Amino acid sequence: MKKIKITQVRSGIGHPERQKRTLEALGLRRIRHSVEHEATPQILGMLEKVKHLVKFEEV
């Protein structure tokens, strides 16, 4: 399966609690923090909800 690298580029402050928890569930802790995940439908759905706070690329 493909891997994707996710980097937080904007803060979750001022955004709904649900989006903050999605960032947490992805493993992101602070701005410019990056994590790698498999490109599963669940992860892609989470990215769709917070796409304005993160950037992601295929590895």
Summary of the structure (lengths in Angstrom):
residues: 59
radius of gyration: 10.5
end to end distance: 10.9
largest distance: 34.4
contacts: 148
relative contact order: 0.38
helix: 32%
strand: 27%
